[in-house]
Amino acid sequence: VEGNSALLLERAKCKTELGLFESAQKDIEIAVKNNKISLEENKLMAQIYYGLKKYDEALIFCDTSIAFHPTAEDYCLRGMIYSKRNEVEEATEDYRKAIDLVPSYKEAYYELGKLQFENNQFESAVSSLNKAEELGAHSVELYLVLAESYIQVKNFPAAINSLKEIEKKEPENKKMLEHM
């Protein structure tokens, strides 16, 4: 495997999906050591460094991807990086660019909604999170942030509905039980 860059790249992708970022980083570094880095490898490096919480490095690779061939996924990832760096305006702008490129991109709406919630923009958070749900996002995390946003805007019936969605998935969820 060591001499086969394509195989190493595939293995790094699999490891990234499994959250094995350190091992994926080693594979991709071997794969690109003697070759020019491709756009695909560059995008993968951005994901790996994000997973390793090395946000400065992740941002460099993400910026390069966006400079050459911007995708909604690139903008969303860069938004997540900016969010981790507490660069709210930049994160918001990138989530909106991702949504402009792919209006049905539920992950961008979800990430935008979380950012809005964290920055006390509760009505905007409700709107973004509802759009993510409408597009097919149905995670416990989404419903929890949505319920907390509804509580902040004093829409208690809607908060209860979101909490009931959590109850269906995780009946013993502590945060949900506290809010109920």
VMD Tcl script that builds the backbone (N, CA, C; Angstrom):
set m [mol new atoms 540]
animate dup $m
set s [atomselect $m all]
$s set {name element resname resid chain x y z} {
  {N N VAL 1 A 0.821 -1.201 0.000}
  {CA C VAL 1 A 0.000 0.000 0.000}
  {C C VAL 1 A 0.863 1.261 0.000}
  {N N GLU 2 A 2.015 1.209 0.680}
  {CA C GLU 2 A 2.823 2.410 0.888}
  {C C GLU 2 A 3.188 3.139 -0.396}
  {N N GLY 3 A 3.450 2.443 -1.476}
  {CA C GLY 3 A 3.848 3.101 -2.703}
  {C C GLY 3 A 2.691 3.500 -3.596}
  {N N ASN 4 A 1.487 3.107 -3.268}
  {CA C ASN 4 A 0.323 3.349 -4.097}
  {C C ASN 4 A -0.474 4.541 -3.563}
  {N N SER 5 A -0.258 5.707 -4.174}
  {CA C SER 5 A -0.903 6.934 -3.701}
  {C C SER 5 A -2.415 6.860 -3.758}
  {N N ALA 6 A -2.963 6.281 -4.821}
  {CA C ALA 6 A -4.426 6.198 -4.957}
  {C C ALA 6 A -5.028 5.361 -3.840}
  {N N LEU 7 A -4.384 4.261 -3.517}
  {CA C LEU 7 A -4.875 3.384 -2.456}
  {C C LEU 7 A -4.776 4.061 -1.092}
  {N N LEU 8 A -3.676 4.762 -0.876}
  {CA C LEU 8 A -3.511 5.496 0.378}
  {C C LEU 8 A -4.572 6.579 0.521}
  {N N LEU 9 A -4.868 7.246 -0.575}
  {CA C LEU 9 A -5.890 8.287 -0.560}
  {C C LEU 9 A -7.248 7.692 -0.192}
  {N N GLU 10 A -7.602 6.568 -0.796}
  {CA C GLU 10 A -8.871 5.911 -0.484}
  {C C GLU 10 A -8.921 5.481 0.974}
  {N N ARG 11 A -7.816 4.945 1.459}
  {CA C ARG 11 A -7.770 4.527 2.851}
  {C C ARG 11 A -7.907 5.739 3.778}
  {N N ALA 12 A -7.287 6.848 3.422}
  {CA C ALA 12 A -7.403 8.072 4.221}
  {C C ALA 12 A -8.842 8.572 4.246}
  {N N LYS 13 A -9.539 8.471 3.115}
  {CA C LYS 13 A -10.955 8.877 3.073}
  {C C LYS 13 A -11.777 8.031 4.034}
  {N N CYS 14 A -11.567 6.726 3.984}
  {CA C CYS 14 A -12.306 5.815 4.870}
  {C C CYS 14 A -12.014 6.128 6.328}
  {N N LYS 15 A -10.758 6.333 6.641}
  {CA C LYS 15 A -10.379 6.635 8.017}
  {C C LYS 15 A -10.978 7.965 8.470}
  {N N THR 16 A -11.050 8.944 7.558}
  {CA C THR 16 A -11.643 10.237 7.893}
  {C C THR 16 A -13.119 10.061 8.229}
  {N N GLU 17 A -13.827 9.281 7.429}
  {CA C GLU 17 A -15.248 9.028 7.692}
  {C C GLU 17 A -15.462 8.320 9.021}
  {N N LEU 18 A -14.486 7.518 9.434}
  {CA C LEU 18 A -14.576 6.804 10.713}
  {C C LEU 18 A -14.084 7.646 11.890}
  {N N GLY 19 A -13.580 8.846 11.583}
  {CA C GLY 19 A -13.083 9.720 12.635}
  {C C GLY 19 A -11.668 9.388 13.086}
  {N N LEU 20 A -10.946 8.602 12.304}
  {CA C LEU 20 A -9.568 8.225 12.623}
  {C C LEU 20 A -8.617 9.227 11.963}
  {N N PHE 21 A -8.652 10.455 12.439}
  {CA C PHE 21 A -7.990 11.558 11.757}
  {C C PHE 21 A -6.459 11.460 11.799}
  {N N GLU 22 A -5.895 11.047 12.901}
  {CA C GLU 22 A -4.432 10.958 12.981}
  {C C GLU 22 A -3.896 9.916 11.997}
  {N N SER 23 A -4.550 8.771 11.939}
  {CA C SER 23 A -4.134 7.720 11.015}
  {C C SER 23 A -4.346 8.161 9.562}
  {N N ALA 24 A -5.462 8.861 9.306}
  {CA C ALA 24 A -5.745 9.372 7.960}
  {C C ALA 24 A -4.694 10.388 7.546}
  {N N GLN 25 A -4.288 11.232 8.489}
  {CA C GLN 25 A -3.266 12.237 8.200}
  {C C GLN 25 A -1.967 11.565 7.769}
  {N N LYS 26 A -1.584 10.496 8.454}
  {CA C LYS 26 A -0.352 9.787 8.095}
  {C C LYS 26 A -0.443 9.213 6.683}
  {N N ASP 27 A -1.587 8.603 6.352}
  {CA C ASP 27 A -1.761 8.033 5.013}
  {C C ASP 27 A -1.667 9.104 3.928}
  {N N ILE 28 A -2.350 10.217 4.140}
  {CA C ILE 28 A -2.374 11.252 3.098}
  {C C ILE 28 A -1.002 11.902 2.962}
  {N N GLU 29 A -0.277 12.053 4.056}
  {CA C GLU 29 A 1.060 12.639 3.968}
  {C C GLU 29 A 2.007 11.741 3.183}
  {N N ILE 30 A 1.888 10.428 3.366}
  {CA C ILE 30 A 2.704 9.494 2.577}
  {C C ILE 30 A 2.298 9.568 1.108}
  {N N ALA 31 A 0.992 9.645 0.860}
  {CA C ALA 31 A 0.486 9.661 -0.513}
  {C C ALA 31 A 0.971 10.877 -1.289}
  {N N VAL 32 A 1.054 12.014 -0.631}
  {CA C VAL 32 A 1.407 13.248 -1.344}
  {C C VAL 32 A 2.886 13.612 -1.234}
  {N N LYS 33 A 3.638 12.842 -0.473}
  {CA C LYS 33 A 5.047 13.178 -0.230}
  {C C LYS 33 A 5.825 13.400 -1.527}
  {N N ASN 34 A 5.635 12.546 -2.489}
  {CA C ASN 34 A 6.420 12.637 -3.721}
  {C C ASN 34 A 5.616 13.156 -4.908}
  {N N ASN 35 A 4.414 13.563 -4.680}
  {CA C ASN 35 A 3.535 14.029 -5.758}
  {C C ASN 35 A 3.000 15.413 -5.434}
  {N N LYS 36 A 2.531 16.103 -6.458}
  {CA C LYS 36 A 1.800 17.343 -6.231}
  {C C LYS 36 A 0.464 16.959 -5.617}
  {N N ILE 37 A -0.008 17.773 -4.734}
  {CA C ILE 37 A -1.275 17.475 -4.078}
  {C C ILE 37 A -2.434 17.834 -5.016}
  {N N SER 38 A -3.361 16.921 -5.166}
  {CA C SER 38 A -4.525 17.167 -6.019}
  {C C SER 38 A -5.576 17.933 -5.227}
  {N N LEU 39 A -6.554 18.463 -5.926}
  {CA C LEU 39 A -7.638 19.182 -5.272}
  {C C LEU 39 A -8.384 18.261 -4.316}
  {N N GLU 40 A -8.597 17.025 -4.726}
  {CA C GLU 40 A -9.285 16.055 -3.873}
  {C C GLU 40 A -8.493 15.799 -2.584}
  {N N GLU 41 A -7.197 15.650 -2.714}
  {CA C GLU 41 A -6.344 15.435 -1.543}
  {C C GLU 41 A -6.338 16.675 -0.659}
  {N N ASN 42 A -6.346 17.841 -1.272}
  {CA C ASN 42 A -6.384 19.097 -0.538}
  {C C ASN 42 A -7.654 19.186 0.309}
  {N N LYS 43 A -8.799 18.840 -0.295}
  {CA C LYS 43 A -10.071 18.865 0.429}
  {C C LYS 43 A -10.054 17.875 1.591}
  {N N LEU 44 A -9.481 16.715 1.350}
  {CA C LEU 44 A -9.380 15.698 2.394}
  {C C LEU 44 A -8.485 16.183 3.536}
  {N N MET 45 A -7.398 16.846 3.215}
  {CA C MET 45 A -6.511 17.386 4.251}
  {C C MET 45 A -7.251 18.413 5.113}
  {N N ALA 46 A -8.084 19.234 4.488}
  {CA C ALA 46 A -8.873 20.202 5.257}
  {C C ALA 46 A -9.778 19.477 6.253}
  {N N GLN 47 A -10.425 18.402 5.808}
  {CA C GLN 47 A -11.305 17.634 6.704}
  {C C GLN 47 A -10.508 16.973 7.825}
  {N N ILE 48 A -9.365 16.413 7.475}
  {CA C ILE 48 A -8.534 15.737 8.477}
  {C C ILE 48 A -8.067 16.728 9.546}
  {N N TYR 49 A -7.537 17.862 9.124}
  {CA C TYR 49 A -7.062 18.837 10.101}
  {C C TYR 49 A -8.214 19.386 10.943}
  {N N TYR 50 A -9.383 19.542 10.343}
  {CA C TYR 50 A -10.551 19.960 11.131}
  {C C TYR 50 A -10.843 18.901 12.193}
  {N N GLY 51 A -10.845 17.642 11.789}
  {CA C GLY 51 A -11.089 16.562 12.732}
  {C C GLY 51 A -10.054 16.492 13.838}
  {N N LEU 52 A -8.828 16.891 13.529}
  {CA C LEU 52 A -7.752 16.922 14.521}
  {C C LEU 52 A -7.780 18.198 15.367}
  {N N LYS 53 A -8.740 19.062 15.095}
  {CA C LYS 53 A -8.866 20.353 15.780}
  {C C LYS 53 A -7.663 21.268 15.530}
  {N N LYS 54 A -7.033 21.092 14.373}
  {CA C LYS 54 A -5.932 21.966 13.947}
  {C C LYS 54 A -6.543 22.950 12.938}
  {N N TYR 55 A -7.241 23.938 13.478}
  {CA C TYR 55 A -8.068 24.806 12.651}
  {C C TYR 55 A -7.273 25.727 11.737}
  {N N ASP 56 A -6.106 26.175 12.165}
  {CA C ASP 56 A -5.291 27.030 11.304}
  {C C ASP 56 A -4.862 26.271 10.052}
  {N N GLU 57 A -4.411 25.018 10.234}
  {CA C GLU 57 A -4.005 24.199 9.098}
  {C C GLU 57 A -5.200 23.860 8.212}
  {N N ALA 58 A -6.311 23.530 8.847}
  {CA C ALA 58 A -7.522 23.202 8.090}
  {C C ALA 58 A -7.949 24.391 7.229}
  {N N LEU 59 A -7.829 25.580 7.783}
  {CA C LEU 59 A -8.230 26.787 7.055}
  {C C LEU 59 A -7.365 26.996 5.814}
  {N N ILE 60 A -6.085 26.718 5.910}
  {CA C ILE 60 A -5.188 26.874 4.756}
  {C C ILE 60 A -5.640 25.962 3.614}
  {N N PHE 61 A -5.888 24.699 3.933}
  {CA C PHE 61 A -6.320 23.754 2.899}
  {C C PHE 61 A -7.705 24.115 2.362}
  {N N CYS 62 A -8.576 24.556 3.240}
  {CA C CYS 62 A -9.927 24.934 2.809}
  {C C CYS 62 A -9.877 26.152 1.882}
  {N N ASP 63 A -9.096 27.141 2.248}
  {CA C ASP 63 A -8.948 28.332 1.403}
  {C C ASP 63 A -8.424 27.955 0.014}
  {N N THR 64 A -7.481 27.022 -0.028}
  {CA C THR 64 A -6.931 26.583 -1.316}
  {C C THR 64 A -8.011 25.913 -2.157}
  {N N SER 65 A -8.796 25.051 -1.545}
  {CA C SER 65 A -9.880 24.389 -2.272}
  {C C SER 65 A -10.863 25.406 -2.840}
  {N N ILE 66 A -11.212 26.373 -2.019}
  {CA C ILE 66 A -12.173 27.390 -2.450}
  {C C ILE 66 A -11.584 28.244 -3.573}
  {N N ALA 67 A -10.307 28.525 -3.510}
  {CA C ALA 67 A -9.662 29.335 -4.552}
  {C C ALA 67 A -9.697 28.630 -5.907}
  {N N PHE 68 A -9.573 27.304 -5.902}
  {CA C PHE 68 A -9.507 26.577 -7.168}
  {C C PHE 68 A -10.857 26.068 -7.665}
  {N N HIS 69 A -11.684 25.578 -6.752}
  {CA C HIS 69 A -12.974 25.022 -7.173}
  {C C HIS 69 A -13.925 25.018 -5.976}
  {N N PRO 70 A -14.555 26.151 -5.708}
  {CA C PRO 70 A -15.396 26.245 -4.511}
  {C C PRO 70 A -16.659 25.380 -4.626}
  {N N THR 71 A -16.946 24.660 -3.560}
  {CA C THR 71 A -18.188 23.885 -3.472}
  {C C THR 71 A -18.911 24.287 -2.194}
  {N N ALA 72 A -20.172 23.922 -2.116}
  {CA C ALA 72 A -20.949 24.193 -0.905}
  {C C ALA 72 A -20.307 23.514 0.303}
  {N N GLU 73 A -19.789 22.308 0.097}
  {CA C GLU 73 A -19.141 21.584 1.185}
  {C C GLU 73 A -17.909 22.326 1.684}
  {N N ASP 74 A -17.145 22.902 0.753}
  {CA C ASP 74 A -15.963 23.680 1.148}
  {C C ASP 74 A -16.367 24.891 1.987}
  {N N TYR 75 A -17.377 25.616 1.529}
  {CA C TYR 75 A -17.824 26.795 2.281}
  {C C TYR 75 A -18.370 26.400 3.645}
  {N N CYS 76 A -19.107 25.304 3.710}
  {CA C CYS 76 A -19.646 24.852 4.990}
  {C C CYS 76 A -18.517 24.462 5.939}
  {N N LEU 77 A -17.532 23.727 5.438}
  {CA C LEU 77 A -16.400 23.351 6.286}
  {C C LEU 77 A -15.639 24.589 6.751}
  {N N ARG 78 A -15.415 25.530 5.848}
  {CA C ARG 78 A -14.707 26.745 6.266}
  {C C ARG 78 A -15.540 27.520 7.284}
  {N N GLY 79 A -16.854 27.510 7.097}
  {CA C GLY 79 A -17.723 28.136 8.097}
  {C C GLY 79 A -17.571 27.471 9.461}
  {N N MET 80 A -17.460 26.147 9.467}
  {CA C MET 80 A -17.275 25.417 10.718}
  {C C MET 80 A -15.924 25.758 11.358}
  {N N ILE 81 A -14.915 25.905 10.508}
  {CA C ILE 81 A -13.589 26.293 11.012}
  {C C ILE 81 A -13.657 27.689 11.638}
  {N N TYR 82 A -14.249 28.627 10.904}
  {CA C TYR 82 A -14.389 29.986 11.437}
  {C C TYR 82 A -15.199 29.974 12.735}
  {N N SER 83 A -16.228 29.162 12.772}
  {CA C SER 83 A -17.046 29.069 13.973}
  {C C SER 83 A -16.205 28.614 15.167}
  {N N LYS 84 A -15.357 27.614 14.962}
  {CA C LYS 84 A -14.482 27.122 16.039}
  {C C LYS 84 A -13.483 28.193 16.464}
  {N N ARG 85 A -13.133 29.082 15.549}
  {CA C ARG 85 A -12.189 30.166 15.850}
  {C C ARG 85 A -12.914 31.419 16.358}
  {N N ASN 86 A -14.226 31.301 16.577}
  {CA C ASN 86 A -15.062 32.414 17.048}
  {C C ASN 86 A -15.068 33.607 16.087}
  {N N GLU 87 A -14.962 33.315 14.809}
  {CA C GLU 87 A -15.047 34.349 13.781}
  {C C GLU 87 A -16.452 34.269 13.181}
  {N N VAL 88 A -17.399 34.857 13.898}
  {CA C VAL 88 A -18.825 34.684 13.627}
  {C C VAL 88 A -19.234 35.246 12.271}
  {N N GLU 89 A -18.801 36.431 11.945}
  {CA C GLU 89 A -19.199 37.037 10.663}
  {C C GLU 89 A -18.711 36.203 9.490}
  {N N GLU 90 A -17.471 35.759 9.557}
  {CA C GLU 90 A -16.909 34.951 8.473}
  {C C GLU 90 A -17.638 33.614 8.353}
  {N N ALA 91 A -17.930 33.002 9.499}
  {CA C ALA 91 A -18.648 31.726 9.497}
  {C C ALA 91 A -20.030 31.895 8.886}
  {N N THR 92 A -20.733 32.927 9.309}
  {CA C THR 92 A -22.081 33.192 8.792}
  {C C THR 92 A -22.041 33.388 7.283}
  {N N GLU 93 A -21.086 34.173 6.828}
  {CA C GLU 93 A -20.950 34.437 5.392}
  {C C GLU 93 A -20.708 33.143 4.616}
  {N N ASP 94 A -19.854 32.274 5.139}
  {CA C ASP 94 A -19.565 31.021 4.427}
  {C C ASP 94 A -20.759 30.073 4.438}
  {N N TYR 95 A -21.495 29.995 5.531}
  {CA C TYR 95 A -22.698 29.156 5.534}
  {C C TYR 95 A -23.696 29.670 4.494}
  {N N ARG 96 A -23.822 30.981 4.393}
  {CA C ARG 96 A -24.748 31.554 3.404}
  {C C ARG 96 A -24.267 31.289 1.968}
  {N N LYS 97 A -22.964 31.320 1.752}
  {CA C LYS 97 A -22.428 30.998 0.423}
  {C C LYS 97 A -22.715 29.536 0.084}
  {N N ALA 98 A -22.580 28.652 1.063}
  {CA C ALA 98 A -22.887 27.234 0.842}
  {C C ALA 98 A -24.356 27.067 0.460}
  {N N ILE 99 A -25.226 27.778 1.159}
  {CA C ILE 99 A -26.667 27.704 0.890}
  {C C ILE 99 A -26.991 28.309 -0.467}
  {N N ASP 100 A -26.308 29.391 -0.833}
  {CA C ASP 100 A -26.522 29.985 -2.160}
  {C C ASP 100 A -26.156 28.998 -3.268}
  {N N LEU 101 A -25.059 28.257 -3.066}
  {CA C LEU 101 A -24.647 27.276 -4.077}
  {C C LEU 101 A -25.584 26.071 -4.132}
  {N N VAL 102 A -26.024 25.609 -2.967}
  {CA C VAL 102 A -26.915 24.439 -2.891}
  {C C VAL 102 A -28.020 24.772 -1.890}
  {N N PRO 103 A -29.146 25.322 -2.373}
  {CA C PRO 103 A -30.221 25.738 -1.469}
  {C C PRO 103 A -30.816 24.610 -0.616}
  {N N SER 104 A -30.580 23.368 -0.974}
  {CA C SER 104 A -31.105 22.245 -0.198}
  {C C SER 104 A -30.054 21.633 0.731}
  {N N TYR 105 A -29.003 22.366 1.035}
  {CA C TYR 105 A -27.894 21.848 1.831}
  {C C TYR 105 A -28.221 21.943 3.320}
  {N N LYS 106 A -28.806 20.874 3.847}
  {CA C LYS 106 A -29.298 20.875 5.227}
  {C C LYS 106 A -28.197 21.082 6.258}
  {N N GLU 107 A -26.996 20.563 5.993}
  {CA C GLU 107 A -25.905 20.719 6.957}
  {C C GLU 107 A -25.535 22.184 7.150}
  {N N ALA 108 A -25.558 22.958 6.066}
  {CA C ALA 108 A -25.229 24.381 6.178}
  {C C ALA 108 A -26.287 25.116 6.994}
  {N N TYR 109 A -27.564 24.781 6.771}
  {CA C TYR 109 A -28.620 25.397 7.586}
  {C C TYR 109 A -28.463 25.018 9.056}
  {N N TYR 110 A -28.138 23.746 9.303}
  {CA C TYR 110 A -27.957 23.286 10.678}
  {C C TYR 110 A -26.800 24.006 11.354}
  {N N GLU 111 A -25.652 24.071 10.680}
  {CA C GLU 111 A -24.482 24.740 11.257}
  {C C GLU 111 A -24.755 26.228 11.471}
  {N N LEU 112 A -25.443 26.855 10.515}
  {CA C LEU 112 A -25.805 28.265 10.655}
  {C C LEU 112 A -26.728 28.449 11.857}
  {N N GLY 113 A -27.711 27.565 12.011}
  {CA C GLY 113 A -28.628 27.648 13.146}
  {C C GLY 113 A -27.918 27.500 14.482}
  {N N LYS 114 A -26.968 26.569 14.563}
  {CA C LYS 114 A -26.191 26.408 15.803}
  {C C LYS 114 A -25.400 27.675 16.111}
  {N N LEU 115 A -24.776 28.239 15.079}
  {CA C LEU 115 A -23.992 29.467 15.268}
  {C C LEU 115 A -24.891 30.613 15.737}
  {N N GLN 116 A -26.054 30.717 15.118}
  {CA C GLN 116 A -26.986 31.783 15.511}
  {C C GLN 116 A -27.434 31.598 16.967}
  {N N PHE 117 A -27.711 30.356 17.343}
  {CA C PHE 117 A -28.099 30.084 18.728}
  {C C PHE 117 A -26.979 30.485 19.689}
  {N N GLU 118 A -25.752 30.073 19.379}
  {CA C GLU 118 A -24.602 30.384 20.241}
  {C C GLU 118 A -24.374 31.880 20.379}
  {N N ASN 119 A -24.891 32.649 19.421}
  {CA C ASN 119 A -24.706 34.101 19.437}
  {C C ASN 119 A -25.999 34.838 19.767}
  {N N ASN 120 A -26.906 34.119 20.450}
  {CA C ASN 120 A -28.159 34.692 20.966}
  {C C ASN 120 A -29.066 35.271 19.888}
  {N N GLN 121 A -28.962 34.748 18.681}
  {CA C GLN 121 A -29.851 35.144 17.584}
  {C C GLN 121 A -30.932 34.062 17.467}
  {N N PHE 122 A -31.791 33.994 18.478}
  {CA C PHE 122 A -32.678 32.851 18.641}
  {C C PHE 122 A -33.746 32.737 17.549}
  {N N GLU 123 A -34.318 33.860 17.124}
  {CA C GLU 123 A -35.319 33.790 16.050}
  {C C GLU 123 A -34.690 33.310 14.741}
  {N N SER 124 A -33.503 33.808 14.442}
  {CA C SER 124 A -32.796 33.347 13.239}
  {C C SER 124 A -32.432 31.870 13.362}
  {N N ALA 125 A -32.033 31.464 14.570}
  {CA C ALA 125 A -31.693 30.057 14.800}
  {C C ALA 125 A -32.905 29.170 14.545}
  {N N VAL 126 A -34.063 29.580 15.033}
  {CA C VAL 126 A -35.293 28.812 14.811}
  {C C VAL 126 A -35.547 28.658 13.314}
  {N N SER 127 A -35.403 29.742 12.586}
  {CA C SER 127 A -35.636 29.713 11.140}
  {C C SER 127 A -34.664 28.763 10.430}
  {N N SER 128 A -33.374 28.898 10.729}
  {CA C SER 128 A -32.357 28.059 10.076}
  {C C SER 128 A -32.527 26.585 10.445}
  {N N LEU 129 A -32.776 26.311 11.710}
  {CA C LEU 129 A -32.915 24.931 12.158}
  {C C LEU 129 A -34.185 24.284 11.608}
  {N N ASN 130 A -35.256 25.065 11.523}
  {CA C ASN 130 A -36.480 24.532 10.913}
  {C C ASN 130 A -36.251 24.199 9.444}
  {N N LYS 131 A -35.481 25.029 8.758}
  {CA C LYS 131 A -35.164 24.749 7.349}
  {C C LYS 131 A -34.334 23.473 7.239}
  {N N ALA 132 A -33.370 23.289 8.135}
  {CA C ALA 132 A -32.570 22.061 8.136}
  {C C ALA 132 A -33.467 20.843 8.352}
  {N N GLU 133 A -34.391 20.958 9.279}
  {CA C GLU 133 A -35.322 19.847 9.539}
  {C C GLU 133 A -36.200 19.576 8.318}
  {N N GLU 134 A -36.704 20.637 7.724}
  {CA C GLU 134 A -37.537 20.516 6.524}
  {C C GLU 134 A -36.788 19.798 5.399}
  {N N LEU 135 A -35.472 20.003 5.345}
  {CA C LEU 135 A -34.642 19.392 4.305}
  {C C LEU 135 A -34.170 17.978 4.659}
  {N N GLY 136 A -34.545 17.515 5.850}
  {CA C GLY 136 A -34.242 16.125 6.193}
  {C C GLY 136 A -33.299 15.899 7.349}
  {N N ALA 137 A -32.881 16.948 8.042}
  {CA C ALA 137 A -32.044 16.774 9.227}
  {C C ALA 137 A -32.956 16.446 10.408}
  {N N HIS 138 A -32.673 15.347 11.092}
  {CA C HIS 138 A -33.536 14.927 12.197}
  {C C HIS 138 A -32.730 14.390 13.364}
  {N N SER 139 A -31.636 15.048 13.704}
  {CA C SER 139 A -30.776 14.554 14.777}
  {C C SER 139 A -31.257 15.052 16.138}
  {N N VAL 140 A -30.862 14.318 17.155}
  {CA C VAL 140 A -31.164 14.727 18.526}
  {C C VAL 140 A -30.562 16.107 18.783}
  {N N GLU 141 A -29.345 16.327 18.294}
  {CA C GLU 141 A -28.670 17.610 18.506}
  {C C GLU 141 A -29.467 18.762 17.892}
  {N N LEU 142 A -29.989 18.552 16.694}
  {CA C LEU 142 A -30.784 19.593 16.049}
  {C C LEU 142 A -32.009 19.921 16.894}
  {N N TYR 143 A -32.733 18.883 17.313}
  {CA C TYR 143 A -33.955 19.126 18.083}
  {C C TYR 143 A -33.660 19.772 19.432}
  {N N LEU 144 A -32.521 19.465 20.016}
  {CA C LEU 144 A -32.167 20.069 21.296}
  {C C LEU 144 A -31.892 21.566 21.136}
  {N N VAL 145 A -31.112 21.931 20.130}
  {CA C VAL 145 A -30.834 23.356 19.897}
  {C C VAL 145 A -32.121 24.075 19.486}
  {N N LEU 146 A -32.946 23.412 18.691}
  {CA C LEU 146 A -34.219 24.011 18.280}
  {C C LEU 146 A -35.116 24.235 19.493}
  {N N ALA 147 A -35.226 23.249 20.377}
  {CA C ALA 147 A -36.045 23.392 21.583}
  {C C ALA 147 A -35.530 24.543 22.442}
  {N N GLU 148 A -34.216 24.608 22.626}
  {CA C GLU 148 A -33.638 25.680 23.437}
  {C C GLU 148 A -33.868 27.045 22.798}
  {N N SER 149 A -33.844 27.101 21.474}
  {CA C SER 149 A -34.126 28.366 20.774}
  {C C SER 149 A -35.578 28.766 20.976}
  {N N TYR 150 A -36.475 27.794 20.841}
  {CA C TYR 150 A -37.900 28.079 21.074}
  {C C TYR 150 A -38.145 28.559 22.505}
  {N N ILE 151 A -37.459 27.973 23.466}
  {CA C ILE 151 A -37.610 28.402 24.860}
  {C C ILE 151 A -37.183 29.860 25.002}
  {N N GLN 152 A -36.086 30.233 24.342}
  {CA C GLN 152 A -35.585 31.611 24.421}
  {C C GLN 152 A -36.557 32.621 23.818}
  {N N VAL 153 A -37.302 32.205 22.781}
  {CA C VAL 153 A -38.267 33.130 22.160}
  {C C VAL 153 A -39.668 32.936 22.751}
  {N N LYS 154 A -39.735 32.142 23.827}
  {CA C LYS 154 A -40.974 31.919 24.594}
  {C C LYS 154 A -42.068 31.216 23.791}
  {N N ASN 155 A -41.671 30.361 22.849}
  {CA C ASN 155 A -42.636 29.548 22.101}
  {C C ASN 155 A -42.589 28.140 22.708}
  {N N PHE 156 A -43.256 27.992 23.845}
  {CA C PHE 156 A -43.173 26.752 24.606}
  {C C PHE 156 A -43.847 25.562 23.934}
  {N N PRO 157 A -44.988 25.750 23.251}
  {CA C PRO 157 A -45.562 24.587 22.551}
  {C C PRO 157 A -44.614 24.017 21.478}
  {N N ALA 158 A -43.947 24.892 20.732}
  {CA C ALA 158 A -42.988 24.428 19.714}
  {C C ALA 158 A -41.788 23.761 20.379}
  {N N ALA 159 A -41.349 24.294 21.524}
  {CA C ALA 159 A -40.233 23.683 22.251}
  {C C ALA 159 A -40.608 22.270 22.686}
  {N N ILE 160 A -41.824 22.101 23.180}
  {CA C ILE 160 A -42.287 20.775 23.606}
  {C C ILE 160 A -42.313 19.810 22.423}
  {N N ASN 161 A -42.751 20.292 21.273}
  {CA C ASN 161 A -42.760 19.424 20.081}
  {C C ASN 161 A -41.350 18.960 19.723}
  {N N SER 162 A -40.382 19.856 19.798}
  {CA C SER 162 A -38.993 19.487 19.505}
  {C C SER 162 A -38.474 18.487 20.539}
  {N N LEU 163 A -38.831 18.708 21.804}
  {CA C LEU 163 A -38.400 17.787 22.855}
  {C C LEU 163 A -39.030 16.408 22.678}
  {N N LYS 164 A -40.249 16.377 22.187}
  {CA C LYS 164 A -40.908 15.091 21.928}
  {C C LYS 164 A -40.206 14.323 20.813}
  {N N GLU 165 A -39.630 15.048 19.842}
  {CA C GLU 165 A -38.849 14.394 18.786}
  {C C GLU 165 A -37.605 13.733 19.373}
  {N N ILE 166 A -36.998 14.399 20.349}
  {CA C ILE 166 A -35.838 13.814 21.024}
  {C C ILE 166 A -36.274 12.574 21.794}
  {N N GLU 167 A -37.402 12.690 22.475}
  {CA C GLU 167 A -37.902 11.578 23.295}
  {C C GLU 167 A -38.123 10.319 22.454}
  {N N LYS 168 A -38.557 10.494 21.213}
  {CA C LYS 168 A -38.751 9.349 20.314}
  {C C LYS 168 A -37.431 8.631 20.033}
  {N N LYS 169 A -36.355 9.418 19.909}
  {CA C LYS 169 A -35.050 8.860 19.546}
  {C C LYS 169 A -34.247 8.406 20.764}
  {N N GLU 170 A -34.286 9.214 21.813}
  {CA C GLU 170 A -33.502 8.934 23.028}
  {C C GLU 170 A -34.355 9.247 24.256}
  {N N PRO 171 A -35.201 8.307 24.678}
  {CA C PRO 171 A -36.119 8.577 25.792}
  {C C PRO 171 A -35.428 8.964 27.099}
  {N N GLU 172 A -34.163 8.619 27.263}
  {CA C GLU 172 A -33.449 8.922 28.507}
  {C C GLU 172 A -32.496 10.111 28.373}
  {N N ASN 173 A -32.611 10.884 27.290}
  {CA C ASN 173 A -31.722 12.024 27.077}
  {C C ASN 173 A -31.881 13.024 28.237}
  {N N LYS 174 A -30.785 13.255 28.948}
  {CA C LYS 174 A -30.831 14.075 30.164}
  {C C LYS 174 A -31.241 15.511 29.899}
  {N N LYS 175 A -30.685 16.113 28.853}
  {CA C LYS 175 A -31.026 17.518 28.557}
  {C C LYS 175 A -32.502 17.643 28.203}
  {N N MET 176 A -32.994 16.688 27.421}
  {CA C MET 176 A -34.413 16.710 27.049}
  {C C MET 176 A -35.277 16.584 28.289}
  {N N LEU 177 A -34.921 15.674 29.186}
  {CA C LEU 177 A -35.710 15.467 30.409}
  {C C LEU 177 A -35.685 16.723 31.300}
  {N N GLU 178 A -34.531 17.388 31.355}
  {CA C GLU 178 A -34.440 18.637 32.134}
  {C C GLU 178 A -35.384 19.695 31.578}
  {N N HIS 179 A -35.411 19.840 30.246}
  {CA C HIS 179 A -36.259 20.863 29.625}
  {C C HIS 179 A -37.743 20.523 29.758}
  {N N MET 180 A -38.047 19.229 29.700}
  {CA C MET 180 A -39.454 18.826 29.829}
  {C C MET 180 A -39.967 19.236 31.205}
}
mol reanalyze $m
mol bondsrecalc $m
mol representation Tube
mol addrep $m
